[in-house]
Amino acid sequence: MEKKRNCAWSCYWIAWRKMLMFTKLLGILLFVVCMFLPARGIAQERVVSEKEKSKVIQGWVYDKNKQVLPGVSVKIAGTSIGTSTNVKGWFRITLPIQRGSLEFSFIGLKKQLINFTEKTDTLQIVLEEDLMELEEVTVSTGYYKVDKRHLTSSVTTLKMDDIMQPGVGTLDQMLEGRIPGMIFMQNSGQVGAAPKIKIRGTTTLLGSTAPLWVLDGVILTDPVNVDPASINDLDFVNLLGNAISGLNPEDIEKLDVLKDASATAIYGPKASNGVIVITTKKGKVGAPTVSYSLSGTYRQRPRYTDRSVDVMNSQERIDFSKEVVRKKQLVPNLTSYVGYEAAYNDYVNGVISPDEFIRKVKYMETVNTDWLGLLMQDTYSHAHTLSVSGGSENVRYYTSLGYSAENGNLKGEENNRYSAMAKVDINYNKFILSFNLNGNVQKRQYTPQEVGLMSYALNTARSVGAYNEDGSLMFYQRDNNLDHMYSKPFSIINERKNTDDDVQTNAISASANVEYRLIPSLKVGMQFSYGVSNFEEKVYFGEKSWYAANLKREYAPGTANFGYIAANSGMPVGGELRLNNTKNENYSIRANLAFNKFLDKENSHQFQASVIGELSSTLYTGFAITKRGYIPERGMLFDDVNLSDSWGYVSYPDYDNWLKTNSAAKGILTHNLTRQVGLVGTLFYAYKDAYIFNANMRIDGSNKFGDASNEKLNPIWSVSGRWNIHENLLSNKWWINTLALKASFGYQGNMSAQDSPNLIVQRKGTHWAFNELYSSIKYYPNPHLKWEKTSTYNIELEYSLFNNKLVGNFSYYYRHTTDAFMSKTVSRINGVSSYTVNQGTLNNQGFEFDINYTPIENLGAGGEKRGFVWRINPNFGSVFNQLVDKVKGKDKVLQDEIRYGDYLDGRVQVSGRPVNTFYSYKFTGLDPKDGRPTFYGTDADEIVGKDKNGNDLTRQRAYELMTLGEVCMEVMEHSGCREPFLQGSISNYLGWRNWGLSFNLAYSVGSKIRLLQMYGSNNSAVLPPVTNMRGEFVNRWQRPGDEEYTNVPGLLDAKSYNRTKTPWWNDKPYEFAGTIWNMYDNSNLRVASGDYLKLTSLSLRYVVPERICHKMYMKSAYLNVSGTNLFTICSKKLKGQDPSQSGSSELINISVRPTYSLSLNVTF
């Protein structure tokens, strides 16, 4: 315990040393800059004050309701000389000049310039509300809004107009490279697929790493409670939808990304991965405004001519098959009876004549079946949004209706979304009320994952035809992958037509917020929200599908006759229907009391405090069942099956056994309730707007962790501060608009929802074998489990220079997690196989940099941008993640039970390495005798040393004395991390008159990926004739000497090949691989850099001139032509493989495709 405490303090001390060093560097930089840049403003003011006599002006400042306004900034226009109004709205200022202009400004109100002369002495000023300015100078934390001048936290704000991409369906897909410190990974281009997002690294090993989404102050929940292991799996494709998949991007005004503990602590444990706060559009004062936007998008499918598609053509595949036959490889035992091998087998057995054989071979050599064209399509998608907004000074409203039809490149895939939104804001006297109503319906269609359309399209030999000569579908015999006993006729086109995966989500949410000002310095507020969603998925395999044929045990060689039913059929009639229904019901109640007051007459000391109480509940209920015998064409009925004949014998024992033992056949009910109550306290203090201090604290109780820890309360807290250097030390530098130094520290905790201090027994029904009621252990007692604890340090420099031409920030953060949850293997005698313990330690640190620079901004009369405008916004964010165990040291496995596949896929947890680190076999070249791949550590008879008796120690004997982990580390090498450590973008905007051109280049650095597999799960050098080969096989080894020019293995003769199927390490405790062919796919030779530079968006906009709009009775209109994902620059070793496509999984996902859009927006 003492060692762990010392370790923690050591980590804290290192972090503080880094922050102090960073602060010193910033101070030196500021000092140097200040010394060399002229203080022009001071010089001018001194000259003015010497030439002119002083003058005193006083007065009052009110709002539109004649209420006094304290804290209004009053200064001479163009200088920093000024004051602010006191609590009574009164000001008095001594001016060094007799004539000029006074500038009055206040957050959320329109700035006013008032001219004065030597006769002016008293003024009464009324400031009007400016909603646009209010949004621009405040940051929303979801609980309250913060003036940017007082912001002590690390927050990135994005306007939706700046990141909007026509043709992209959801907000999260638009965030690539936009937010420093965010790691964005999109592993599939399927419609509706959600990207994986991480903010500032990984702080948990077993919990979810996804950020928290907040919409207008209401926490959003996912429609389906996906387990954290799937969310964190880099190969998992989420087609179920997430918390914002139903939200129309056209309804969004801006988003604020909260990154450090100071910003996220108020949300409690669920915000440990960052918070993304979405603010939707509001109505504006004025007559009703009707806006309509339309976008049409063309999405391009992959083609064999694309650089990214590197596979053999028909001739090359047949040449490979001929070599297989020459070397007598597996011809009599074809798993798929098709192609050259099947024709040769028929010829040898006398089934076909020599002429027929030659004819078939010539056809297969030239057919070049376009599987990509047969299974995929170029698509057109469209989206529409109609909104109405407007209002008066007291009541504003915004309503919208949206529809989008997004069609996928895989045939049969589509995503239709219907959305509606209504929002009303009321400001009456001392009351502020707002009401929000959101609803959406999503209907998505896919082909079941088991069919694997994309994998089939890329992996199927082009020498295999799709249709017979008469135009009918061509079926070939394909074995069941499970038992290889029953050959069934298969056609991928038939499979697609007879299978479906339909997903529908209906969601509606409502919220109401009321705020009442008791006295000028004290207000009270409440927020109510309620939401409900219903998710329904139907997966169907028709009775004419190959999947159904396998269950029925049908056998009809060479035909598509699906009528035969075997006695051991697992599905005697009809097809299979899987139903999955999940309902999510949630509500929250929040009450707050806020105090805000200047403590002195000069308004130098501002104090704020608030107390927030929150109660929330989230309930997931679900039902999943699999039914067989489904016949939709006969009125969507399930056919009856007579399981017993007249003699009492079971007719279909396999089907009967499935009904009795399969839990999905019986139906699975789920019920997951999370209730949470939280108390939040915040403190804020500002001195002359120069020194700001903030503190937050939250305490939570929940049915998920309130009784699941011996540490019942683990307060989450943070402290932060800000020094506005421009307000005092550098207040007279003409070139400095804003210069601030921010620092924060916070402490967060989390508790596992899957553990309990008590034994939880799950009662079940009658056991199929014992015919008795039985129970199983759901949660093993875990009374000593403690909270995961994360401490976060953040320091940031914020600046705005040269009349706001150069705006940005530079920050460093450090996050240290202790007592991270890890899974420990225990004996099954306990009733469970694993147990959660507090053993993990993780560090995350990095730098973030964001610049908004406007080199050119030529304004026309009235401030309109009629001339040339150029804005550039580069940013980057780094995340250096590391697992720590000072006791075990670097490169030591932290798990107590592993498999060699964990090393290959990045699931192994190794001290001193990042999460998602993976390893590869050490390729040593091709054997010059037969071209087989060779690897370090695979020669059983190699002498590697001496044993304790002084005898020669062979490698095989050495491995027997080692653990599996030690053997894996011996035969493998560290390849890198599957996640990048640095991402960012460079966005540009160029405008001239009514034209605007914008583009965004996103980049990613630091990840490593595997090349797509050459041998796949067959674990074999000889793939079935139906399977296509990578184009690399054209340059394979074929004769001695080729190993000097190629690294692609050759084909072995049958005898040599058969010996490779059972290597000497098979079935040993230290088994570290499958075969040498599996090792080749997972070798260091097949690892490439995942770095890329991508043109994520390119847009050209034309704004219709006002005079033309007025003639057409429109207020405004614009036309936009845009494209997304237009090109990617990446490693040449990938040979066109998209960096988002992982070779770690045999399943190939469609890459994110280029799109081209035309959009129109008109406002009346």
Secondary structure as UniProt FT lines:
FT   HELIX           2..36
FT   HELIX           40..51
FT   STRAND          55..62
FT   TURN            64..65
FT   TURN            70..71
FT   STRAND          73..76
FT   TURN            77..78
FT   STRAND          82..84
FT   TURN            87..88
FT   STRAND          90..95
FT   STRAND          100..106
FT   TURN            107..108
FT   STRAND          109..116
FT   TURN            118..119
FT   STRAND          122..126
FT   HELIX           131..136
FT   STRAND          138..140
FT   STRAND          145..147
FT   HELIX           148..150
FT   STRAND          155..159
FT   HELIX           160..163
FT   TURN            166..167
FT   HELIX           172..174
FT   TURN            176..178
FT   TURN            180..181
FT   STRAND          182..185
FT   TURN            191..192
FT   STRAND          196..199
FT   STRAND          212..215
FT   TURN            216..217
FT   STRAND          218..219
FT   HELIX           228..232
FT   TURN            234..235
FT   TURN            243..246
FT   HELIX           249..251
FT   STRAND          252..258
FT   HELIX           261..264
FT   HELIX           265..271
FT   TURN            272..273
FT   STRAND          275..280
FT   STRAND          286..299
FT   TURN            304..305
FT   TURN            307..308
FT   HELIX           314..326
FT   TURN            327..328
FT   HELIX           331..333
FT   STRAND          336..337
FT   HELIX           339..348
FT   TURN            349..350
FT   HELIX           354..366
FT   HELIX           371..375
FT   STRAND          379..391
FT   STRAND          395..407
FT   TURN            411..412
FT   STRAND          414..428
FT   TURN            429..430
FT   STRAND          431..446
FT   TURN            449..451
FT   HELIX           453..459
FT   TURN            462..463
FT   TURN            469..470
FT   STRAND          476..479
FT   TURN            481..483
FT   STRAND          487..490
FT   HELIX           492..497
FT   STRAND          499..519
FT   TURN            520..521
FT   STRAND          522..541
FT   TURN            543..544
FT   HELIX           546..552
FT   TURN            557..558
FT   TURN            567..568
FT   STRAND          575..598
FT   TURN            601..602
FT   STRAND          605..631
FT   HELIX           632..634
FT   STRAND          637..638
FT   TURN            646..647
FT   HELIX           653..661
FT   HELIX           663..666
FT   STRAND          668..687
FT   TURN            688..690
FT   STRAND          691..702
FT   TURN            703..707
FT   STRAND          716..724
FT   HELIX           725..727
FT   TURN            728..732
FT   TURN            734..735
FT   STRAND          736..750
FT   TURN            753..754
FT   STRAND          760..766
FT   TURN            768..770
FT   STRAND          773..779
FT   TURN            783..784
FT   STRAND          788..801
FT   TURN            802..805
FT   STRAND          806..825
FT   HELIX           828..830
FT   STRAND          834..857
FT   HELIX           861..863
FT   STRAND          868..878
FT   STRAND          880..883
FT   TURN            886..888
FT   TURN            890..891
FT   HELIX           900..905
FT   TURN            911..912
FT   TURN            915..916
FT   STRAND          917..921
FT   STRAND          923..926
FT   TURN            928..930
FT   STRAND          933..935
FT   TURN            936..937
FT   TURN            940..941
FT   STRAND          943..946
FT   TURN            948..949
FT   STRAND          952..954
FT   HELIX           955..960
FT   HELIX           964..971
FT   STRAND          972..977
FT   STRAND          982..992
FT   TURN            993..994
FT   STRAND          995..1005
FT   STRAND          1007..1010
FT   HELIX           1016..1018
FT   TURN            1025..1026
FT   HELIX           1031..1035
FT   TURN            1040..1041
FT   HELIX           1042..1044
FT   HELIX           1054..1060
FT   TURN            1064..1067
FT   TURN            1069..1070
FT   HELIX           1076..1081
FT   HELIX           1084..1086
FT   STRAND          1087..1089
FT   STRAND          1092..1103
FT   HELIX           1106..1111
FT   TURN            1112..1113
FT   STRAND          1116..1130
FT   HELIX           1132..1134
FT   TURN            1135..1136
FT   TURN            1139..1140
FT   TURN            1143..1144
FT   STRAND          1155..1163
//
